[in-house]
Amino acid sequence: QAEEELREAGARQALQLQEMGRRERLLRADLARAKQQLESFKTQVMRVCSPAAAGKAITEQQVIEKVRQVCDKSQQSHEREKCLQDEISSRLAKEKEVSANAEAFNKSVQELQ
């Protein structure tokens, strides 16, 4: 019975590892998407702020407002990136812990056999 319980626990941990890996991939994809959006937004702002690109002169106030918007968006993106990086790090640590536990369970099962 103890052997069966250990096997079940090992199987549960394997499923947890798979789920954590899936979540990590999703977080990394979100992070990459956020970076792409930031770069795209920066490019758009530069086009808007450049009189040559806009095809007409723009006011100083418009440029200041666009730069403010870029700064705000950049700050938000950096904060989101930091949160995502922290979450990835946390999940990696949990994954290592679960993996170590799974190895210990497998070793215990082998010893019981």
N, C-alpha and C positions, 0 to 999 in steps of 0.2 A: 504494500500500500504506500509506503514512504517513497519507494522508487517511482510509482505512478504519479504521486504528488509532485515529485521533483521534475518528472518529464512534463507534466502539465504546466508547472511554473516556468520551465525552460521555453515551452511553446508560447506561453503568454509573453514572455520577455522578447522572444523573437518577433512576435507581432508588434510589440511596442517599438522595437528597433526599426522595423519597416515603416511604421507610422511616423516616427520621428524623422527618418530619412526623407519621407515624402514631404513633411512639413518644412524641413530645411530647404529642400529644392524649391518649394513654393516661395519661401522667404527670400531666397537668393534671386528668384525670378522677379519678385516684387521690387527688390533692391535695384536690379538692373533696369527695370522699367522706370523706376523713379529717377535714376540717373539719366536715362535717355530723355525723359520728359523735361528734366532740368536743362539739359543741353539744347533741346529743341526750343524751349522757352527763351533761353539766352539768345539763340540765333534770331528768333522772331523779334525780340526787343531791339537787338542791334539793327535789324532792318528798319524797324519803325523809327528808331532814333537817328538813323542816317538820312540826311536830306536827299542824297543821291539815290538811295534805295527807295525812299518814299515818293520821289518824284516831285516833292515840294518842300518848302521850308517848314520846319516845325518850331514851336515856341520853346523857350528855355524851360518853362513850367511843364510842358509835355515831356521833355527829356527827363527832368527831375522826377516826375511822377513815374515814368517807365523804369527809371533806375531804382526808385524806391520799391516798385513792384518786384523787380528782379531780386533786390536784396531780401525782401520779405520771403519770396518764394524760395530763394536759395537757403535762407535760414531754416525754413520749414523742412526743406529737403535734407539738409544736413542733420537736423534733429531726427527726422524719420530714418535716415541712413544709420545714425548712431543707435537708435532703438532697434532697428532690424539687425545690426551687427551684434548688439548685446544679446538679442534673442537667439541669434544663430550660435553665439558662443555658449549661452546657457544650454541650448539644446545639444550641442556637441558634448558638453560636459555630462549631461544626463545620458546621452547615448553611450559614452565611454563607461559610465557607471553601470548602466544596464548590461552592456556587453561583458563587463567584468563579472557581474552577478551571474549572467548566463553561463560564462565559462566555469564559474565556481559550481553552479548547479550541475553542469555536464560532468565535471570532475567528480562531484559527489555521486552522481548516478553511476559513473564508471566504477567507482570504488565499491558501491553497493552490489554491483554485478560480480 
